[in-house]
Amino acid sequence: MRLAYNVLRSPLLPVSQNGKSENITLPDLLALLAVDQVEGFDGLLAHQRQPWFLFLVQLAALALAADEQAGIPADGDADEWRRLLLALTPGAEETAWSLLVADHRQPALLQPPILEAAAWARMQPLGGTPDAIDVLITAKNHDVKQARIGTAQPHHWLYALVSLQTSQGFLGRGNFGIARMNGGFGSRPLVELVPSMRWGARFRRGVAVALRQRRLLLARHADDYAAGPDAHRLLWLLPWDGDEGLPVPSLDPCFIEVCRRVRLCADGAGTLSALGRPSEGTRVEAKERKGLVGDPWIPVNRGTGGAYTVSGEGFRYDRVADLLFDKAKFDLPPSLLPFRDDSPDMLVHLSALVRGQGKTEGLHDRVLPVNPRIMQRIAREEEREKAHELAKRMVDEAKISIKAVKNGLLCLVQGAPEKIDFEDRSAQATLVALDGEIDGIFFTHLWQILGAETDEARLAADTAWRQRLHDLSATAFQRGCRRLPVPSARRERSLVLAQALYRSSMNKNLPLPARATPETEEAA
């Protein structure tokens, strides 16, 4: 089997459409995405969704830009997309889109050529299943079972290759990560403003964002990137000896990278497996750029001067508030800038697979409804500063309510001592649950306050936020009182003092406006 599984000609991709699953080609897929007729992808794992989405968007943007098209054509059918994709791989039209190419001197899909016979002879087995080359790192086979896909189909290998080559980090000597992250243990975050979470809607907007950013970079930073026929776009087309990296100025801003020397092979029965070999350096020479290579979905961390790395805490409300509003810490990515024709109901979508040293620290994904008018406002520096001041105050108020519950519950479980031990973690489960509940309502109230157009409306929205904090914290406090153990001999006294401590803390540090009574209304 010298050549097999060509994604431009063979229907290898199982796509859900109109409640049914059908295997289609890559050009068919791009045509369906362009008209928003894709519901999902069978066999695509949760952590593979972000790399697969970005791969499709960048591929479409590269194809359109190379053909000097400003956007997705209204009448672009599968044949047109096939023509555009083939134009990206002159001289390798068949092999560059095939998963299995026996001649290692030719490029295969997401697999760079290995020219030297001696280098090919040193390739080592990586695994016989797609997940053996995927990005997930699991401890002792606990979190996600390793090598769990027993009868892998071609699309499983494709998803794993995309995940590996476009989102992997550093994994030991010779196993380097991608250019679009700040350091080998960083992450490649995706932050976007979208009209919906449907694949097609996100795809259309993503392509528009990528093309807009590409034009801007080539206009303002022409020496930092390349365009035209000499620009490197699909890095798996280029031979890789494992030593020499590609300089960023030789790359198209939308380049699709490959970070590992990997090739698929087949045994006599046609069963696929992967071979690989460590490299002496990264495929792209971009260490000094700290992940900033023109990706429009990555925020800039102003403290490090590099790409934003998501922590193991993911997209908590306080982290997202800083990301969106704190101009001293972060520059907004171009993908968050609104378009003039945006609908009244938009979504902020944040996603990242967080990695640590020798481990995976979680797949984090969050969707926040937002009015595009608010995004237009915070795109202006002075408005963003005002939003940051408000968000910071609200985060502080959330912490006040959590602290009040903590103080009251610790007073209770410790039997109302003269001096409370604040290192006691007895109430931690209750506090974590309360923080999660606040997380769920934080942005709803923030948007309401930011969107208020009068002082009266703003005061009403702010009061509603504080009242919600009082309600949530009171419920959490009562729940903790019922569940936590209390010294029996001092239970009644402890409960009274704990309630008094909780209420005084809330009333002092997070007071509500005085409510009008019939008497005060008559006096007025």
C-alpha positions in Angstrom: 0.0 0.0 0.0 2.0 3.0 -1.3 -0.6 5.7 -1.1 -3.9 5.7 0.9 -6.5 7.7 2.7 -6.5 10.9 0.6 -8.8 13.4 2.4 -9.5 15.4 -0.7 -10.8 12.4 -2.7 -11.9 9.7 -0.2 -14.9 10.2 2.2 -13.0 9.6 5.4 -14.6 12.2 7.7 -17.8 11.2 9.6 -19.9 14.3 9.9 -23.3 14.7 11.7 -25.8 16.6 9.5 -29.5 16.8 9.9 -29.5 14.1 12.6 -27.6 11.7 10.4 -23.9 10.7 10.1 -22.2 10.5 6.7 -18.6 10.1 5.7 -17.4 13.0 3.5 -14.2 14.5 2.0 -12.4 17.5 3.4 -13.6 19.7 0.5 -17.2 18.6 1.2 -16.7 19.5 4.9 -15.4 23.0 4.1 -18.4 23.6 1.8 -20.8 22.4 4.5 -19.2 24.5 7.2 -19.4 27.6 4.9 -23.2 27.2 4.9 -23.4 26.1 8.6 -24.7 22.6 8.0 -22.4 20.6 10.3 -23.7 19.5 13.7 -20.6 17.6 14.8 -17.9 15.1 14.2 -18.1 11.4 15.1 -15.1 10.2 17.0 -13.7 13.7 17.7 -12.7 13.8 21.4 -13.3 16.8 23.6 -9.7 17.9 23.8 -9.4 17.6 20.0 -12.2 20.0 19.2 -10.1 23.2 19.5 -7.1 22.0 17.4 -9.5 20.6 14.8 -11.5 23.8 14.6 -8.3 26.0 14.3 -6.8 23.6 11.7 -9.9 23.9 9.5 -10.1 27.7 9.9 -6.4 28.3 9.2 -6.5 25.9 6.2 -9.5 27.7 4.7 -7.9 31.1 5.3 -4.6 30.0 3.7 -6.5 28.6 0.6 -8.5 31.8 0.2 -5.6 34.1 0.7 -3.4 32.2 -1.8 -6.2 32.6 -4.4 -6.5 36.3 -3.5 -10.1 35.9 -2.2 -11.2 38.3 0.5 -13.6 35.9 2.2 -15.5 32.7 1.9 -17.3 32.6 -1.6 -21.0 32.6 -1.4 -21.2 29.8 -4.0 -18.2 27.8 -2.9 -19.0 24.2 -3.5 -16.8 21.1 -2.8 -15.1 21.3 -6.2 -14.1 24.9 -5.6 -12.6 24.0 -2.2 -10.8 21.1 -3.7 -9.2 23.4 -6.3 -8.2 25.8 -3.6 -6.6 23.2 -1.4 -4.7 21.5 -4.3 -3.3 24.9 -5.2 -1.6 25.0 -1.7 0.4 21.8 -2.5 2.0 22.2 -5.9 4.1 19.2 -6.9 2.6 17.1 -4.0 -1.1 17.2 -4.8 -1.7 13.6 -4.0 0.8 12.8 -1.2 0.3 16.0 0.8 -3.3 15.1 1.5 -2.9 11.4 2.1 -2.5 10.0 5.6 -0.4 7.0 4.4 2.5 7.6 2.0 4.9 4.7 1.7 7.7 6.9 0.2 9.1 8.6 3.2 10.8 11.2 1.0 7.4 12.6 0.0 5.2 14.6 2.3 2.1 13.0 3.8 -0.8 14.8 5.6 0.7 16.5 8.7 3.8 14.4 8.2 7.0 16.0 6.9 9.3 14.2 4.5 12.3 12.3 5.8 14.8 12.5 2.9 17.8 10.6 4.2 17.6 6.8 4.3 19.8 6.8 7.5 17.4 9.1 9.3 14.4 7.0 8.2 16.1 3.9 9.5 16.4 5.5 13.0 12.6 6.1 13.2 11.1 4.3 16.2 7.6 2.9 16.9 5.4 5.4 18.8 2.3 3.3 19.0 -0.3 1.3 17.3 -3.3 3.5 18.2 -4.0 7.2 17.5 -4.2 8.1 21.2 -0.6 6.9 21.6 0.5 10.0 19.7 -2.1 12.4 21.1 -1.5 15.3 23.4 -3.1 14.0 26.6 -0.6 13.1 29.4 -2.2 10.8 32.0 -0.7 9.7 35.3 -0.5 5.9 35.7 -3.2 5.3 33.2 -5.9 6.7 35.6 -7.5 9.8 34.0 -8.0 8.6 30.4 -7.0 5.1 29.5 -4.0 4.9 27.2 -4.1 3.2 23.8 -7.8 2.7 24.2 -8.9 2.9 20.5 -8.7 -0.7 19.5 -10.1 -0.5 15.9 -9.0 2.9 14.8 -10.3 4.4 11.6 -8.5 6.9 9.4 -10.3 9.9 10.9 -9.1 8.9 14.4 -5.5 9.1 13.1 -6.2 12.5 11.5 -7.6 14.0 14.6 -4.7 12.7 16.7 -2.2 14.1 14.2 -3.9 17.5 14.2 -3.9 17.5 18.0 -0.2 16.5 18.2 1.3 18.7 15.5 -0.6 21.9 16.2 -1.1 21.9 20.0 1.6 19.8 21.7 4.1 21.2 24.2 7.5 20.1 25.3 7.7 16.4 26.4 11.3 15.6 27.2 14.5 15.8 25.3 14.0 16.0 21.6 10.2 16.3 21.8 9.6 20.0 21.3 6.3 21.9 21.3 4.6 24.3 18.9 5.5 27.9 18.3 2.1 29.2 19.3 2.6 28.9 23.1 4.8 30.7 25.6 7.2 27.9 26.6 7.1 24.1 26.4 4.7 23.9 29.4 2.4 26.6 28.2 -1.0 26.3 26.4 -2.5 27.3 23.2 -5.7 29.2 24.3 -8.6 30.0 22.1 -10.6 33.2 23.0 -13.2 34.3 20.5 -16.4 36.3 20.0 -18.9 34.2 18.1 -22.6 34.4 17.1 -23.3 30.8 18.2 -21.4 27.6 19.1 -22.4 25.9 15.9 -19.4 24.7 14.0 -20.4 26.6 10.8 -21.0 29.9 12.5 -17.7 29.7 14.3 -15.9 28.6 11.1 -17.2 31.5 9.1 -16.3 34.1 11.7 -12.9 32.4 12.4 -12.0 32.6 8.7 -13.0 36.3 8.6 -10.9 37.0 11.7 -7.9 35.1 10.3 -8.0 36.9 7.0 -8.5 40.3 8.7 -5.5 39.6 11.0 -3.4 38.4 8.1 -4.0 41.5 6.1 -3.1 43.7 9.1 0.1 41.8 9.9 1.3 41.9 6.3 0.5 45.7 6.1 2.1 46.7 9.4 4.8 44.1 10.0 5.8 43.1 6.5 9.3 42.1 7.6 8.0 39.7 10.2 6.0 37.5 7.9 5.9 36.2 4.3 3.3 36.3 1.6 3.1 35.1 -1.9 4.4 31.8 -3.5 7.6 31.8 -1.5 5.8 31.9 1.9 5.7 28.6 3.8 2.1 27.8 4.6 1.8 24.1 5.3 4.9 23.1 7.1 4.5 19.3 6.5 5.4 20.0 2.9 9.0 20.8 3.8 11.7 18.2 4.5 12.8 18.2 8.1 16.2 16.8 9.1 15.5 17.5 12.8 18.2 20.2 13.2 17.3 23.3 11.3 14.2 25.3 12.2 12.2 27.7 10.1 12.5 31.4 10.8 9.1 33.2 11.4 9.7 35.8 8.6 9.6 32.9 6.1 6.1 31.9 7.2 2.6 33.0 6.2 0.8 34.5 9.2 -1.7 31.7 9.0 0.9 28.9 8.7 -0.1 25.4 10.0 2.8 23.9 11.8 4.1 20.4 12.6 6.1 20.1 15.8 7.2 16.5 15.6 8.8 14.2 13.0 6.1 11.5 12.7 5.1 9.2 9.9 2.2 6.7 9.6 3.0 3.2 8.2 0.9 0.1 7.6 1.6 -3.6 8.1 0.7 -6.4 5.6 -2.9 -6.3 6.8 -3.2 -2.6 6.3 -3.2 -1.8 10.1 -1.8 1.7 10.7 0.8 2.6 13.3 3.1 5.6 14.0 6.8 6.0 13.8 8.7 9.0 15.2 12.1 10.4 16.0 13.2 13.2 18.3 14.6 16.4 16.8 17.5 18.6 17.9 15.4 21.7 17.9 12.0 23.2 17.3 10.5 23.2 13.8 9.9 27.0 14.0 12.6 29.3 15.4 10.3 31.4 17.6 11.6 31.1 21.2 12.2 34.8 21.5 8.6 35.5 20.4 7.2 33.7 23.4 4.3 32.3 21.4 3.4 35.6 19.7 3.4 34.6 16.0 0.3 36.3 14.8 -2.4 34.0 16.1 -5.5 36.2 16.5 -7.1 33.9 19.2 -4.3 34.3 21.8 -4.3 37.1 24.3 -1.0 38.8 25.1 0.3 38.6 28.7 1.8 42.1 29.2 3.7 40.9 32.2 5.7 38.3 30.3 5.5 39.9 26.9 4.3 36.6 25.5 1.2 34.5 24.8 -1.3 34.1 27.6 -0.8 30.7 29.4 -4.0 29.4 31.1 -3.4 28.1 34.7 -4.8 25.0 36.2 -7.7 27.1 37.6 -9.0 27.5 34.0 -11.5 30.3 33.3 -12.8 31.3 36.7 -14.8 34.5 36.8 -11.9 36.5 38.4 -9.4 35.2 35.8 -11.7 36.0 32.9 -12.5 39.4 34.3 -8.8 40.2 34.4 -8.3 38.8 30.9 -11.1 40.9 29.4 -10.7 44.1 31.3 -7.3 44.6 32.9 -5.3 46.4 30.3 -2.2 46.5 32.5 -2.1 42.7 32.4 -3.5 41.6 29.0 -4.0 42.8 25.5 -7.3 41.6 24.0 -6.9 39.2 21.0 -8.2 40.4 17.6 -10.8 37.6 17.7 -12.7 39.5 20.4 -13.1 42.6 18.3 -16.7 42.9 17.1 -17.9 43.3 13.5 -20.4 45.9 12.4 -23.0 43.4 11.5 -22.8 41.3 14.7 -26.2 40.1 16.0 -27.5 41.5 19.4 -26.7 38.2 21.1 -23.1 37.1 20.9 -20.9 34.7 22.9 -17.4 34.9 24.4 -15.9 31.5 24.1 -12.7 30.5 25.9 -11.0 27.1 25.6 -7.6 25.6 26.5 -6.0 22.3 27.3 -3.8 23.2 30.3 -0.5 21.3 30.6 2.1 21.1 33.4 5.5 19.5 33.6 4.8 15.8 32.7 1.1 16.1 33.2 -2.2 17.5 31.9 -4.0 19.9 34.2 -7.4 19.9 32.7 -9.4 20.8 29.6 -11.2 24.1 30.3 -14.0 25.5 28.2 -16.4 28.4 29.0 -19.1 30.2 27.1 -20.4 33.6 28.2 -23.4 35.4 26.5 -22.6 39.0 25.9 -24.0 42.0 24.0 -21.6 43.1 21.2 -22.1 46.7 22.2 -20.3 46.0 25.5 -17.4 44.4 23.5 -17.3 47.5 21.3 -17.0 49.6 24.4 -14.3 47.7 26.1 -12.3 47.7 22.9 -11.8 51.4 23.7 -9.0 51.8 26.3 -10.9 54.3 28.6 -14.0 52.2 28.6 -12.0 49.0 29.3 -10.5 50.7 32.3 -13.9 51.6 33.7 -15.1 48.0 33.2 -12.0 46.8 35.0 -12.7 49.0 38.0 -16.2 47.6 38.2 -15.2 44.0 37.7 -12.5 44.3 40.3 -15.0 45.7 42.8 -17.4 42.9 42.1 -14.7 40.3 42.6 -13.7 41.9 45.9 -17.4 41.8 47.0 -17.6 38.2 46.1 -14.6 37.5 48.2 -16.2 39.4 51.1 -19.3 37.2 51.0 -17.2 34.1 50.9 -15.0 35.3 53.8 -18.1 36.1 55.9 -19.4 32.6 55.4 -16.0 31.1 56.3 -15.7 33.2 59.5 -19.2 32.2 60.6 -18.8 28.5 59.9 -15.3 28.3 61.5 -16.8 30.0 64.6 -19.5 27.3 64.7 -17.3 24.2 64.2 -14.7 25.4 66.7 -17.3 26.1 69.4 -17.1 29.9 69.3 -13.6 30.2 70.7 -12.0 33.5 71.7 -9.6 33.3 68.8 -10.7 31.5 65.6 -8.2 29.3 63.8 -8.5 30.5 60.2 -6.2 27.8 58.9 -9.0 25.3 59.7 -10.3 23.8 56.4 -13.5 22.2 57.8 -15.7 24.6 55.7 -13.7 24.3 52.5 -16.3 22.3 50.6 -19.0 24.8 51.4 -16.8 27.7 50.4 -15.8 26.1 47.1 -19.5 25.4 46.3 -20.4 29.0 47.1 -17.6 30.3 44.9 -18.9 28.1 42.1 -22.4 29.5 42.5 -21.0 33.1 42.3 -19.0 32.1 39.2 -22.3 31.1 37.6 -24.0 34.5 38.1 -21.0 36.9 38.0 -21.0 37.9 34.3 -24.8 38.1 34.1 -24.7 40.9 36.7 -21.6 42.5 35.3 -23.2 42.8 31.9 -26.3 44.3 33.4 -24.4 46.9 35.3 -22.2 47.8 32.4 -25.2 48.0 30.0 -27.2 50.3 32.3 -27.7 53.6 30.5 -28.9 55.7 33.5 -27.6 56.2 37.0 -30.9 54.9 38.4 -30.7 51.7 36.2 -27.0 51.3 37.2 -27.9 51.5 40.9 -30.7 49.0 40.5 -28.4 46.6 38.7 -25.7 47.0 41.4 -28.2 46.5 44.2 -29.5 43.3 42.5 -25.9 42.0 42.4 -25.3 42.7 46.1 -28.7 41.2 47.0 -27.8 38.0 45.1 -24.5 37.8 47.0 -26.4 38.1 50.3 -28.9 35.4 49.2 -26.2 32.9 48.0 -24.0 33.4 51.0 -27.0 33.1 53.4 -28.0 29.8 51.8 -24.4 28.5 51.9 -24.0 29.5 55.6 -27.2 27.7 56.5 -26.2 24.7 54.5 -22.9 24.6 56.3 -24.6 24.9 59.7 -26.6 21.8 59.0 -23.8 19.7 57.7 -20.7 20.6 59.7 -20.0 18.9 63.1 -20.3 21.2 66.1 -19.2 20.5 69.8 -22.5 19.3 71.3 -22.0 21.0 74.7 -21.7 24.4 73.1 -23.9 24.0 70.0 -26.6 26.6 70.8 -24.2 29.2 71.9 -21.9 28.5 69.0 -24.7 28.8 66.5 -25.9 32.1 67.9 -22.5 33.6 67.8 -21.7 32.2 64.4 -24.9 33.7 62.9 -24.1 37.1 64.5 -20.5 37.0 63.2 -21.7 36.1 59.6 -24.4 38.8 59.6 -22.3 41.6 61.0 -19.6 40.8 58.5 -22.0 41.0 55.6 -23.8 44.1 56.8 -20.6 45.9 57.6 -18.6 45.1 54.4 -21.4 44.5 51.9 -24.4 46.7 53.0 -27.6 46.8 51.0 -29.5 50.1 50.5 -32.1 50.8 53.1 -35.5 49.6 51.9 -38.4 52.1 52.0 -41.1 51.4 54.6 -44.7 52.9 54.6 -43.6 55.3 57.4 -40.6 56.6 55.5 -42.6 56.9 52.3 -45.2 59.0 54.2 -42.5 61.2 55.7 -41.1 61.8 52.3 
